[in-house]
Amino acid sequence: MSLNKKNQKYDKTSYDVQVILDEMNEFTPETGFNLVGIDSYEMPGEKLYLIAHFDTLKEAEKAQTKYDKSKTMIYHK
C-alpha cells in the first residue's frame, strides 16, 4: 500500500514538472523576448503572466529593472 502512495506522489511530481515546462514553453516567443512575471501563490500551470514583449534583450532587461527581479524572467528561444 505505501509503495502505491509513493508511486502516486512520484506521478504527481512528474505531472507538475510537465505542467511547468508546458507553461514555460507557452510564454517563450518565436522571436524577440518576453518579460514574464511569476506569481508564486498560483498553482503550477497558472504561475506565469506576460508583462511585455520586446524586440531586443537590452529593451527587456531595461524593463525588468522596474520589477522585482526575483519575480520576473526573460524568455526567448
mmCIF file of the N, C-alpha and C atoms, coordinates in Angstrom:
data_MODEL
# 
_entry.id   MODEL 
# 
loop_
_atom_site.group_PDB 
_atom_site.id 
_atom_site.type_symbol 
_atom_site.label_atom_id 
_atom_site.label_alt_id 
_atom_site.label_comp_id 
_atom_site.label_asym_id 
_atom_site.label_entity_id 
_atom_site.label_seq_id 
_atom_site.pdbx_PDB_ins_code 
_atom_site.Cartn_x 
_atom_site.Cartn_y 
_atom_site.Cartn_z 
_atom_site.occupancy 
_atom_site.B_iso_or_equiv 
_atom_site.pdbx_formal_charge 
_atom_site.auth_seq_id 
_atom_site.auth_comp_id 
_atom_site.auth_asym_id 
_atom_site.auth_atom_id 
_atom_site.pdbx_PDB_model_num 
ATOM 1   N N  . MET A 1 1  ? 0.821  -1.191 0.000   1.00 0.00 ? 1  MET A N  1 
ATOM 2   C CA . MET A 1 1  ? 0.000  0.000  0.000   1.00 0.00 ? 1  MET A CA 1 
ATOM 3   C C  . MET A 1 1  ? 0.870  1.262  0.000   1.00 0.00 ? 1  MET A C  1 
ATOM 4   N N  . SER A 1 2  ? 1.871  1.335  0.842   1.00 0.00 ? 2  SER A N  1 
ATOM 5   C CA . SER A 1 2  ? 2.706  2.528  0.888   1.00 0.00 ? 2  SER A CA 1 
ATOM 6   C C  . SER A 1 2  ? 3.492  2.707  -0.412  1.00 0.00 ? 2  SER A C  1 
ATOM 7   N N  . LEU A 1 3  ? 3.812  1.612  -1.080  1.00 0.00 ? 3  LEU A N  1 
ATOM 8   C CA . LEU A 1 3  ? 4.502  1.702  -2.354  1.00 0.00 ? 3  LEU A CA 1 
ATOM 9   C C  . LEU A 1 3  ? 3.623  2.418  -3.377  1.00 0.00 ? 3  LEU A C  1 
ATOM 10  N N  . ASN A 1 4  ? 2.333  2.098  -3.384  1.00 0.00 ? 4  ASN A N  1 
ATOM 11  C CA . ASN A 1 4  ? 1.418  2.777  -4.290  1.00 0.00 ? 4  ASN A CA 1 
ATOM 12  C C  . ASN A 1 4  ? 1.352  4.270  -3.994  1.00 0.00 ? 4  ASN A C  1 
ATOM 13  N N  . LYS A 1 5  ? 1.312  4.633  -2.725  1.00 0.00 ? 5  LYS A N  1 
ATOM 14  C CA . LYS A 1 5  ? 1.281  6.045  -2.363  1.00 0.00 ? 5  LYS A CA 1 
ATOM 15  C C  . LYS A 1 5  ? 2.555  6.736  -2.841  1.00 0.00 ? 5  LYS A C  1 
ATOM 16  N N  . LYS A 1 6  ? 3.671  6.053  -2.680  1.00 0.00 ? 6  LYS A N  1 
ATOM 17  C CA . LYS A 1 6  ? 4.937  6.632  -3.119  1.00 0.00 ? 6  LYS A CA 1 
ATOM 18  C C  . LYS A 1 6  ? 4.912  6.831  -4.630  1.00 0.00 ? 6  LYS A C  1 
ATOM 19  N N  . ASN A 1 7  ? 4.438  5.857  -5.370  1.00 0.00 ? 7  ASN A N  1 
ATOM 20  C CA . ASN A 1 7  ? 4.357  5.991  -6.819  1.00 0.00 ? 7  ASN A CA 1 
ATOM 21  C C  . ASN A 1 7  ? 3.391  7.094  -7.229  1.00 0.00 ? 7  ASN A C  1 
ATOM 22  N N  . GLN A 1 8  ? 2.282  7.241  -6.508  1.00 0.00 ? 8  GLN A N  1 
ATOM 23  C CA . GLN A 1 8  ? 1.327  8.301  -6.814  1.00 0.00 ? 8  GLN A CA 1 
ATOM 24  C C  . GLN A 1 8  ? 1.979  9.668  -6.608  1.00 0.00 ? 8  GLN A C  1 
ATOM 25  N N  . LYS A 1 9  ? 2.751  9.787  -5.565  1.00 0.00 ? 9  LYS A N  1 
ATOM 26  C CA . LYS A 1 9  ? 3.440  11.050 -5.317  1.00 0.00 ? 9  LYS A CA 1 
ATOM 27  C C  . LYS A 1 9  ? 4.421  11.332 -6.452  1.00 0.00 ? 9  LYS A C  1 
ATOM 28  N N  . TYR A 1 10 ? 5.146  10.335 -6.877  1.00 0.00 ? 10 TYR A N  1 
ATOM 29  C CA . TYR A 1 10 ? 6.091  10.496 -7.984  1.00 0.00 ? 10 TYR A CA 1 
ATOM 30  C C  . TYR A 1 10 ? 5.346  10.914 -9.243  1.00 0.00 ? 10 TYR A C  1 
ATOM 31  N N  . ASP A 1 11 ? 4.217  10.269 -9.512  1.00 0.00 ? 11 ASP A N  1 
ATOM 32  C CA . ASP A 1 11 ? 3.438  10.616 -10.693 1.00 0.00 ? 11 ASP A CA 1 
ATOM 33  C C  . ASP A 1 11 ? 2.951  12.054 -10.613 1.00 0.00 ? 11 ASP A C  1 
ATOM 34  N N  . LYS A 1 12 ? 2.511  12.486 -9.447  1.00 0.00 ? 12 LYS A N  1 
ATOM 35  C CA . LYS A 1 12 ? 2.046  13.861 -9.259  1.00 0.00 ? 12 LYS A CA 1 
ATOM 36  C C  . LYS A 1 12 ? 3.193  14.829 -9.510  1.00 0.00 ? 12 LYS A C  1 
ATOM 37  N N  . THR A 1 13 ? 4.363  14.522 -8.994  1.00 0.00 ? 13 THR A N  1 
ATOM 38  C CA . THR A 1 13 ? 5.526  15.374 -9.201  1.00 0.00 ? 13 THR A CA 1 
ATOM 39  C C  . THR A 1 13 ? 5.879  15.444 -10.679 1.00 0.00 ? 13 THR A C  1 
ATOM 40  N N  . SER A 1 14 ? 5.874  14.312 -11.367 1.00 0.00 ? 14 SER A N  1 
ATOM 41  C CA . SER A 1 14 ? 6.169  14.288 -12.796 1.00 0.00 ? 14 SER A CA 1 
ATOM 42  C C  . SER A 1 14 ? 5.158  15.132 -13.562 1.00 0.00 ? 14 SER A C  1 
ATOM 43  N N  . TYR A 1 15 ? 3.889  15.023 -13.171 1.00 0.00 ? 15 TYR A N  1 
ATOM 44  C CA . TYR A 1 15 ? 2.837  15.801 -13.804 1.00 0.00 ? 15 TYR A CA 1 
ATOM 45  C C  . TYR A 1 15 ? 3.078  17.292 -13.593 1.00 0.00 ? 15 TYR A C  1 
ATOM 46  N N  . ASP A 1 16 ? 3.401  17.697 -12.360 1.00 0.00 ? 16 ASP A N  1 
ATOM 47  C CA . ASP A 1 16 ? 3.657  19.104 -12.062 1.00 0.00 ? 16 ASP A CA 1 
ATOM 48  C C  . ASP A 1 16 ? 4.828  19.638 -12.873 1.00 0.00 ? 16 ASP A C  1 
ATOM 49  N N  . VAL A 1 17 ? 5.882  18.862 -12.991 1.00 0.00 ? 17 VAL A N  1 
ATOM 50  C CA . VAL A 1 17 ? 7.041  19.281 -13.768 1.00 0.00 ? 17 VAL A CA 1 
ATOM 51  C C  . VAL A 1 17 ? 6.644  19.485 -15.224 1.00 0.00 ? 17 VAL A C  1 
ATOM 52  N N  . GLN A 1 18 ? 5.866  18.575 -15.778 1.00 0.00 ? 18 GLN A N  1 
ATOM 53  C CA . GLN A 1 18 ? 5.426  18.709 -17.172 1.00 0.00 ? 18 GLN A CA 1 
ATOM 54  C C  . GLN A 1 18 ? 4.537  19.935 -17.346 1.00 0.00 ? 18 GLN A C  1 
ATOM 55  N N  . VAL A 1 19 ? 3.671  20.196 -16.395 1.00 0.00 ? 19 VAL A N  1 
ATOM 56  C CA . VAL A 1 19 ? 2.791  21.369 -16.451 1.00 0.00 ? 19 VAL A CA 1 
ATOM 57  C C  . VAL A 1 19 ? 3.635  22.642 -16.442 1.00 0.00 ? 19 VAL A C  1 
ATOM 58  N N  . ILE A 1 20 ? 4.654  22.684 -15.600 1.00 0.00 ? 20 ILE A N  1 
ATOM 59  C CA . ILE A 1 20 ? 5.541  23.841 -15.512 1.00 0.00 ? 20 ILE A CA 1 
ATOM 60  C C  . ILE A 1 20 ? 6.294  24.034 -16.823 1.00 0.00 ? 20 ILE A C  1 
ATOM 61  N N  . LEU A 1 21 ? 6.824  22.964 -17.386 1.00 0.00 ? 21 LEU A N  1 
ATOM 62  C CA . LEU A 1 21 ? 7.539  23.059 -18.662 1.00 0.00 ? 21 LEU A CA 1 
ATOM 63  C C  . LEU A 1 21 ? 6.617  23.527 -19.773 1.00 0.00 ? 21 LEU A C  1 
ATOM 64  N N  . ASP A 1 22 ? 5.395  23.021 -19.809 1.00 0.00 ? 22 ASP A N  1 
ATOM 65  C CA . ASP A 1 22 ? 4.421  23.446 -20.823 1.00 0.00 ? 22 ASP A CA 1 
ATOM 66  C C  . ASP A 1 22 ? 4.113  24.938 -20.686 1.00 0.00 ? 22 ASP A C  1 
ATOM 67  N N  . GLU A 1 23 ? 3.959  25.391 -19.448 1.00 0.00 ? 23 GLU A N  1 
ATOM 68  C CA . GLU A 1 23 ? 3.665  26.809 -19.216 1.00 0.00 ? 23 GLU A CA 1 
ATOM 69  C C  . GLU A 1 23 ? 4.842  27.680 -19.665 1.00 0.00 ? 23 GLU A C  1 
ATOM 70  N N  . MET A 1 24 ? 6.061  27.248 -19.372 1.00 0.00 ? 24 MET A N  1 
ATOM 71  C CA . MET A 1 24 ? 7.241  27.996 -19.806 1.00 0.00 ? 24 MET A CA 1 
ATOM 72  C C  . MET A 1 24 ? 7.283  28.077 -21.326 1.00 0.00 ? 24 MET A C  1 
ATOM 73  N N  . ASN A 1 25 ? 7.011  26.970 -21.999 1.00 0.00 ? 25 ASN A N  1 
ATOM 74  C CA . ASN A 1 25 ? 7.008  26.964 -23.467 1.00 0.00 ? 25 ASN A CA 1 
ATOM 75  C C  . ASN A 1 25 ? 5.947  27.894 -24.031 1.00 0.00 ? 25 ASN A C  1 
ATOM 76  N N  . GLU A 1 26 ? 4.797  27.960 -23.354 1.00 0.00 ? 26 GLU A N  1 
ATOM 77  C CA . GLU A 1 26 ? 3.710  28.829 -23.790 1.00 0.00 ? 26 GLU A CA 1 
ATOM 78  C C  . GLU A 1 26 ? 4.134  30.302 -23.801 1.00 0.00 ? 26 GLU A C  1 
ATOM 79  N N  . PHE A 1 27 ? 5.018  30.683 -22.890 1.00 0.00 ? 27 PHE A N  1 
ATOM 80  C CA . PHE A 1 27 ? 5.451  32.070 -22.781 1.00 0.00 ? 27 PHE A CA 1 
ATOM 81  C C  . PHE A 1 27 ? 6.779  32.347 -23.487 1.00 0.00 ? 27 PHE A C  1 
ATOM 82  N N  . THR A 1 28 ? 7.314  31.359 -24.177 1.00 0.00 ? 28 THR A N  1 
ATOM 83  C CA . THR A 1 28 ? 8.554  31.539 -24.932 1.00 0.00 ? 28 THR A CA 1 
ATOM 84  C C  . THR A 1 28 ? 8.197  31.957 -26.355 1.00 0.00 ? 28 THR A C  1 
ATOM 85  N N  . PRO A 1 29 ? 8.576  33.176 -26.753 1.00 0.00 ? 29 PRO A N  1 
ATOM 86  C CA . PRO A 1 29 ? 8.188  33.671 -28.074 1.00 0.00 ? 29 PRO A CA 1 
ATOM 87  C C  . PRO A 1 29 ? 9.018  33.056 -29.195 1.00 0.00 ? 29 PRO A C  1 
ATOM 88  N N  . GLU A 1 30 ? 8.454  33.030 -30.384 1.00 0.00 ? 30 GLU A N  1 
ATOM 89  C CA . GLU A 1 30 ? 9.193  32.557 -31.570 1.00 0.00 ? 30 GLU A CA 1 
ATOM 90  C C  . GLU A 1 30 ? 10.324 33.523 -31.903 1.00 0.00 ? 30 GLU A C  1 
ATOM 91  N N  . THR A 1 31 ? 10.055 34.824 -31.734 1.00 0.00 ? 31 THR A N  1 
ATOM 92  C CA . THR A 1 31 ? 11.067 35.857 -31.975 1.00 0.00 ? 31 THR A CA 1 
ATOM 93  C C  . THR A 1 31 ? 11.000 36.860 -30.832 1.00 0.00 ? 31 THR A C  1 
ATOM 94  N N  . GLY A 1 32 ? 12.081 37.551 -30.598 1.00 0.00 ? 32 GLY A N  1 
ATOM 95  C CA . GLY A 1 32 ? 12.111 38.575 -29.566 1.00 0.00 ? 32 GLY A CA 1 
ATOM 96  C C  . GLY A 1 32 ? 12.203 37.987 -28.167 1.00 0.00 ? 32 GLY A C  1 
ATOM 97  N N  . PHE A 1 33 ? 11.761 38.792 -27.202 1.00 0.00 ? 33 PHE A N  1 
ATOM 98  C CA . PHE A 1 33 ? 11.937 38.465 -25.792 1.00 0.00 ? 33 PHE A CA 1 
ATOM 99  C C  . PHE A 1 33 ? 10.661 38.809 -25.023 1.00 0.00 ? 33 PHE A C  1 
ATOM 100 N N  . ASN A 1 34 ? 10.203 37.899 -24.193 1.00 0.00 ? 34 ASN A N  1 
ATOM 101 C CA . ASN A 1 34 ? 9.054  38.140 -23.333 1.00 0.00 ? 34 ASN A CA 1 
ATOM 102 C C  . ASN A 1 34 ? 9.519  38.354 -21.906 1.00 0.00 ? 34 ASN A C  1 
ATOM 103 N N  . LEU A 1 35 ? 9.058  39.455 -21.320 1.00 0.00 ? 35 LEU A N  1 
ATOM 104 C CA . LEU A 1 35 ? 9.261  39.674 -19.897 1.00 0.00 ? 35 LEU A CA 1 
ATOM 105 C C  . LEU A 1 35 ? 8.053  39.062 -19.207 1.00 0.00 ? 35 LEU A C  1 
ATOM 106 N N  . VAL A 1 36 ? 8.308  38.047 -18.390 1.00 0.00 ? 36 VAL A N  1 
ATOM 107 C CA . VAL A 1 36 ? 7.248  37.248 -17.788 1.00 0.00 ? 36 VAL A CA 1 
ATOM 108 C C  . VAL A 1 36 ? 7.288  37.399 -16.267 1.00 0.00 ? 36 VAL A C  1 
ATOM 109 N N  . GLY A 1 37 ? 6.125  37.640 -15.683 1.00 0.00 ? 37 GLY A N  1 
ATOM 110 C CA . GLY A 1 37 ? 6.002  37.717 -14.238 1.00 0.00 ? 37 GLY A CA 1 
ATOM 111 C C  . GLY A 1 37 ? 5.697  36.352 -13.659 1.00 0.00 ? 37 GLY A C  1 
ATOM 112 N N  . ILE A 1 38 ? 6.099  36.139 -12.422 1.00 0.00 ? 38 ILE A N  1 
ATOM 113 C CA . ILE A 1 38 ? 5.893  34.866 -11.738 1.00 0.00 ? 38 ILE A CA 1 
ATOM 114 C C  . ILE A 1 38 ? 5.068  35.121 -10.478 1.00 0.00 ? 38 ILE A C  1 
ATOM 115 N N  . ASP A 1 39 ? 3.892  34.511 -10.407 1.00 0.00 ? 39 ASP A N  1 
ATOM 116 C CA . ASP A 1 39 ? 3.035  34.612 -9.230  1.00 0.00 ? 39 ASP A CA 1 
ATOM 117 C C  . ASP A 1 39 ? 3.207  33.333 -8.420  1.00 0.00 ? 39 ASP A C  1 
ATOM 118 N N  . SER A 1 40 ? 4.008  33.406 -7.381  1.00 0.00 ? 40 SER A N  1 
ATOM 119 C CA . SER A 1 40 ? 4.365  32.212 -6.607  1.00 0.00 ? 40 SER A CA 1 
ATOM 120 C C  . SER A 1 40 ? 3.190  31.643 -5.807  1.00 0.00 ? 40 SER A C  1 
ATOM 121 N N  . TYR A 1 41 ? 2.087  32.378 -5.723  1.00 0.00 ? 41 TYR A N  1 
ATOM 122 C CA . TYR A 1 41 ? 0.926  31.885 -4.970  1.00 0.00 ? 41 TYR A CA 1 
ATOM 123 C C  . TYR A 1 41 ? -0.015 31.033 -5.818  1.00 0.00 ? 41 TYR A C  1 
ATOM 124 N N  . GLU A 1 42 ? 0.190  31.030 -7.128  1.00 0.00 ? 42 GLU A N  1 
ATOM 125 C CA . GLU A 1 42 ? -0.675 30.260 -8.018  1.00 0.00 ? 42 GLU A CA 1 
ATOM 126 C C  . GLU A 1 42 ? -0.205 28.809 -8.126  1.00 0.00 ? 42 GLU A C  1 
ATOM 127 N N  . MET A 1 43 ? -1.076 27.981 -8.667  1.00 0.00 ? 43 MET A N  1 
ATOM 128 C CA . MET A 1 43 ? -0.779 26.556 -8.875  1.00 0.00 ? 43 MET A CA 1 
ATOM 129 C C  . MET A 1 43 ? 0.106  26.399 -10.115 1.00 0.00 ? 43 MET A C  1 
ATOM 130 N N  . PRO A 1 44 ? 0.869  25.295 -10.195 1.00 0.00 ? 44 PRO A N  1 
ATOM 131 C CA . PRO A 1 44 ? 1.645  25.032 -11.413 1.00 0.00 ? 44 PRO A CA 1 
ATOM 132 C C  . PRO A 1 44 ? 0.730  25.083 -12.635 1.00 0.00 ? 44 PRO A C  1 
ATOM 133 N N  . GLY A 1 45 ? 1.208  25.760 -13.666 1.00 0.00 ? 45 GLY A N  1 
ATOM 134 C CA . GLY A 1 45 ? 0.412  25.936 -14.874 1.00 0.00 ? 45 GLY A CA 1 
ATOM 135 C C  . GLY A 1 45 ? -0.324 27.259 -14.918 1.00 0.00 ? 45 GLY A C  1 
ATOM 136 N N  . GLU A 1 46 ? -0.346 27.959 -13.777 1.00 0.00 ? 46 GLU A N  1 
ATOM 137 C CA . GLU A 1 46 ? -1.042 29.251 -13.690 1.00 0.00 ? 46 GLU A CA 1 
ATOM 138 C C  . GLU A 1 46 ? -0.161 30.330 -13.055 1.00 0.00 ? 46 GLU A C  1 
ATOM 139 N N  . LYS A 1 47 ? 1.122  30.042 -12.926 1.00 0.00 ? 47 LYS A N  1 
ATOM 140 C CA . LYS A 1 47 ? 2.029  30.952 -12.222 1.00 0.00 ? 47 LYS A CA 1 
ATOM 141 C C  . LYS A 1 47 ? 2.536  32.105 -13.079 1.00 0.00 ? 47 LYS A C  1 
ATOM 142 N N  . LEU A 1 48 ? 2.624  31.907 -14.380 1.00 0.00 ? 48 LEU A N  1 
ATOM 143 C CA . LEU A 1 48 ? 3.254  32.898 -15.251 1.00 0.00 ? 48 LEU A CA 1 
ATOM 144 C C  . LEU A 1 48 ? 2.233  33.820 -15.895 1.00 0.00 ? 48 LEU A C  1 
ATOM 145 N N  . TYR A 1 49 ? 2.661  35.072 -16.140 1.00 0.00 ? 49 TYR A N  1 
ATOM 146 C CA . TYR A 1 49 ? 1.832  36.018 -16.885 1.00 0.00 ? 49 TYR A CA 1 
ATOM 147 C C  . TYR A 1 49 ? 2.762  36.942 -17.674 1.00 0.00 ? 49 TYR A C  1 
ATOM 148 N N  . LEU A 1 50 ? 2.302  37.344 -18.841 1.00 0.00 ? 50 LEU A N  1 
ATOM 149 C CA . LEU A 1 50 ? 3.102  38.191 -19.721 1.00 0.00 ? 50 LEU A CA 1 
ATOM 150 C C  . LEU A 1 50 ? 3.040  39.635 -19.256 1.00 0.00 ? 50 LEU A C  1 
ATOM 151 N N  . ILE A 1 51 ? 4.202  40.231 -19.084 1.00 0.00 ? 51 ILE A N  1 
ATOM 152 C CA . ILE A 1 51 ? 4.278  41.652 -18.757 1.00 0.00 ? 51 ILE A CA 1 
ATOM 153 C C  . ILE A 1 51 ? 4.393  42.442 -20.055 1.00 0.00 ? 51 ILE A C  1 
ATOM 154 N N  . ALA A 1 52 ? 5.342  42.044 -20.920 1.00 0.00 ? 52 ALA A N  1 
ATOM 155 C CA . ALA A 1 52 ? 5.518  42.743 -22.191 1.00 0.00 ? 52 ALA A CA 1 
ATOM 156 C C  . ALA A 1 52 ? 6.424  41.927 -23.114 1.00 0.00 ? 52 ALA A C  1 
ATOM 157 N N  . HIS A 1 53 ? 6.334  42.228 -24.407 1.00 0.00 ? 53 HIS A N  1 
ATOM 158 C CA . HIS A 1 53 ? 7.191  41.602 -25.430 1.00 0.00 ? 53 HIS A CA 1 
ATOM 159 C C  . HIS A 1 53 ? 8.126  42.674 -25.972 1.00 0.00 ? 53 HIS A C  1 
ATOM 160 N N  . PHE A 1 54 ? 9.379  42.297 -26.209 1.00 0.00 ? 54 PHE A N  1 
ATOM 161 C CA . PHE A 1 54 ? 10.386 43.234 -26.709 1.00 0.00 ? 54 PHE A CA 1 
ATOM 162 C C  . PHE A 1 54 ? 11.135 42.626 -27.885 1.00 0.00 ? 54 PHE A C  1 
ATOM 163 N N  . ASP A 1 55 ? 11.665 43.504 -28.736 1.00 0.00 ? 55 ASP A N  1 
ATOM 164 C CA . ASP A 1 55 ? 12.443 43.039 -29.887 1.00 0.00 ? 55 ASP A CA 1 
ATOM 165 C C  . ASP A 1 55 ? 13.879 42.696 -29.515 1.00 0.00 ? 55 ASP A C  1 
ATOM 166 N N  . THR A 1 56 ? 14.405 43.361 -28.487 1.00 0.00 ? 56 THR A N  1 
ATOM 167 C CA . THR A 1 56 ? 15.799 43.125 -28.116 1.00 0.00 ? 56 THR A CA 1 
ATOM 168 C C  . THR A 1 56 ? 15.925 42.752 -26.635 1.00 0.00 ? 56 THR A C  1 
ATOM 169 N N  . LEU A 1 57 ? 16.995 42.051 -26.325 1.00 0.00 ? 57 LEU A N  1 
ATOM 170 C CA . LEU A 1 57 ? 17.280 41.681 -24.947 1.00 0.00 ? 57 LEU A CA 1 
ATOM 171 C C  . LEU A 1 57 ? 17.536 42.934 -24.105 1.00 0.00 ? 57 LEU A C  1 
ATOM 172 N N  . LYS A 1 58 ? 18.210 43.895 -24.682 1.00 0.00 ? 58 LYS A N  1 
ATOM 173 C CA . LYS A 1 58 ? 18.515 45.130 -23.958 1.00 0.00 ? 58 LYS A CA 1 
ATOM 174 C C  . LYS A 1 58 ? 17.230 45.828 -23.502 1.00 0.00 ? 58 LYS A C  1 
ATOM 175 N N  . GLU A 1 59 ? 16.230 45.886 -24.371 1.00 0.00 ? 59 GLU A N  1 
ATOM 176 C CA . GLU A 1 59 ? 14.946 46.502 -24.007 1.00 0.00 ? 59 GLU A CA 1 
ATOM 177 C C  . GLU A 1 59 ? 14.259 45.720 -22.883 1.00 0.00 ? 59 GLU A C  1 
ATOM 178 N N  . ALA A 1 60 ? 14.292 44.397 -22.989 1.00 0.00 ? 60 ALA A N  1 
ATOM 179 C CA . ALA A 1 60 ? 13.663 43.545 -21.973 1.00 0.00 ? 60 ALA A CA 1 
ATOM 180 C C  . ALA A 1 60 ? 14.362 43.708 -20.624 1.00 0.00 ? 60 ALA A C  1 
ATOM 181 N N  . GLU A 1 61 ? 15.682 43.746 -20.635 1.00 0.00 ? 61 GLU A N  1 
ATOM 182 C CA . GLU A 1 61 ? 16.439 43.917 -19.387 1.00 0.00 ? 61 GLU A CA 1 
ATOM 183 C C  . GLU A 1 61 ? 16.177 45.286 -18.757 1.00 0.00 ? 61 GLU A C  1 
ATOM 184 N N  . LYS A 1 62 ? 16.058 46.308 -19.599 1.00 0.00 ? 62 LYS A N  1 
ATOM 185 C CA . LYS A 1 62 ? 15.760 47.653 -19.084 1.00 0.00 ? 62 LYS A CA 1 
ATOM 186 C C  . LYS A 1 62 ? 14.381 47.665 -18.415 1.00 0.00 ? 62 LYS A C  1 
ATOM 187 N N  . ALA A 1 63 ? 13.394 47.056 -19.056 1.00 0.00 ? 63 ALA A N  1 
ATOM 188 C CA . ALA A 1 63 ? 12.045 46.999 -18.480 1.00 0.00 ? 63 ALA A CA 1 
ATOM 189 C C  . ALA A 1 63 ? 12.025 46.172 -17.200 1.00 0.00 ? 63 ALA A C  1 
ATOM 190 N N  . GLN A 1 64 ? 12.831 45.118 -17.141 1.00 0.00 ? 64 GLN A N  1 
ATOM 191 C CA . GLN A 1 64 ? 12.865 44.241 -15.974 1.00 0.00 ? 64 GLN A CA 1 
ATOM 192 C C  . GLN A 1 64 ? 13.323 44.993 -14.724 1.00 0.00 ? 64 GLN A C  1 
ATOM 193 N N  . THR A 1 65 ? 14.111 46.046 -14.880 1.00 0.00 ? 65 THR A N  1 
ATOM 194 C CA . THR A 1 65 ? 14.592 46.809 -13.723 1.00 0.00 ? 65 THR A CA 1 
ATOM 195 C C  . THR A 1 65 ? 13.454 47.493 -12.971 1.00 0.00 ? 65 THR A C  1 
ATOM 196 N N  . LYS A 1 66 ? 12.280 47.628 -13.599 1.00 0.00 ? 66 LYS A N  1 
ATOM 197 C CA . LYS A 1 66 ? 11.123 48.251 -12.953 1.00 0.00 ? 66 LYS A CA 1 
ATOM 198 C C  . LYS A 1 66 ? 10.362 47.278 -12.065 1.00 0.00 ? 66 LYS A C  1 
ATOM 199 N N  . TYR A 1 67 ? 10.762 46.007 -12.090 1.00 0.00 ? 67 TYR A N  1 
ATOM 200 C CA . TYR A 1 67 ? 10.068 44.957 -11.349 1.00 0.00 ? 67 TYR A CA 1 
ATOM 201 C C  . TYR A 1 67 ? 11.037 44.260 -10.403 1.00 0.00 ? 67 TYR A C  1 
ATOM 202 N N  . ASP A 1 68 ? 10.504 43.523 -9.462  1.00 0.00 ? 68 ASP A N  1 
ATOM 203 C CA . ASP A 1 68 ? 11.307 42.688 -8.572  1.00 0.00 ? 68 ASP A CA 1 
ATOM 204 C C  . ASP A 1 68 ? 11.917 41.576 -9.428  1.00 0.00 ? 68 ASP A C  1 
ATOM 205 N N  . LYS A 1 69 ? 13.223 41.590 -9.595  1.00 0.00 ? 69 LYS A N  1 
ATOM 206 C CA . LYS A 1 69 ? 13.894 40.644 -10.495 1.00 0.00 ? 69 LYS A CA 1 
ATOM 207 C C  . LYS A 1 69 ? 13.687 39.189 -10.066 1.00 0.00 ? 69 LYS A C  1 
ATOM 208 N N  . SER A 1 70 ? 13.451 38.951 -8.779  1.00 0.00 ? 70 SER A N  1 
ATOM 209 C CA . SER A 1 70 ? 13.230 37.573 -8.321  1.00 0.00 ? 70 SER A CA 1 
ATOM 210 C C  . SER A 1 70 ? 11.842 37.060 -8.721  1.00 0.00 ? 70 SER A C  1 
ATOM 211 N N  . LYS A 1 71 ? 10.984 37.971 -9.223  1.00 0.00 ? 71 LYS A N  1 
ATOM 212 C CA . LYS A 1 71 ? 9.634  37.571 -9.625  1.00 0.00 ? 71 LYS A CA 1 
ATOM 213 C C  . LYS A 1 71 ? 9.385  37.759 -11.117 1.00 0.00 ? 71 LYS A C  1 
ATOM 214 N N  . THR A 1 72 ? 10.465 37.883 -11.872 1.00 0.00 ? 72 THR A N  1 
ATOM 215 C CA . THR A 1 72 ? 10.352 38.011 -13.330 1.00 0.00 ? 72 THR A CA 1 
ATOM 216 C C  . THR A 1 72 ? 11.441 37.194 -14.016 1.00 0.00 ? 72 THR A C  1 
ATOM 217 N N  . MET A 1 73 ? 11.153 36.836 -15.259 1.00 0.00 ? 73 MET A N  1 
ATOM 218 C CA . MET A 1 73 ? 12.130 36.133 -16.106 1.00 0.00 ? 73 MET A CA 1 
ATOM 219 C C  . MET A 1 73 ? 12.008 36.707 -17.509 1.00 0.00 ? 73 MET A C  1 
ATOM 220 N N  . ILE A 1 74 ? 13.074 36.595 -18.265 1.00 0.00 ? 74 ILE A N  1 
ATOM 221 C CA . ILE A 1 74 ? 13.038 36.953 -19.670 1.00 0.00 ? 74 ILE A CA 1 
ATOM 222 C C  . ILE A 1 74 ? 13.127 35.652 -20.464 1.00 0.00 ? 74 ILE A C  1 
ATOM 223 N N  . TYR A 1 75 ? 12.103 35.397 -21.274 1.00 0.00 ? 75 TYR A N  1 
ATOM 224 C CA . TYR A 1 75 ? 12.038 34.155 -22.055 1.00 0.00 ? 75 TYR A CA 1 
ATOM 225 C C  . TYR A 1 75 ? 12.340 34.475 -23.517 1.00 0.00 ? 75 TYR A C  1 
ATOM 226 N N  . HIS A 1 76 ? 13.127 33.598 -24.139 1.00 0.00 ? 76 HIS A N  1 
ATOM 227 C CA . HIS A 1 76 ? 13.449 33.702 -25.563 1.00 0.00 ? 76 HIS A CA 1 
ATOM 228 C C  . HIS A 1 76 ? 13.886 32.352 -26.081 1.00 0.00 ? 76 HIS A C  1 
ATOM 229 N N  . LYS A 1 77 ? 13.901 32.204 -27.393 1.00 0.00 ? 77 LYS A N  1 
ATOM 230 C CA . LYS A 1 77 ? 14.364 30.936 -27.982 1.00 0.00 ? 77 LYS A CA 1 
ATOM 231 C C  . LYS A 1 77 ? 15.842 30.948 -28.168 1.00 0.00 ? 77 LYS A C  1 
# 
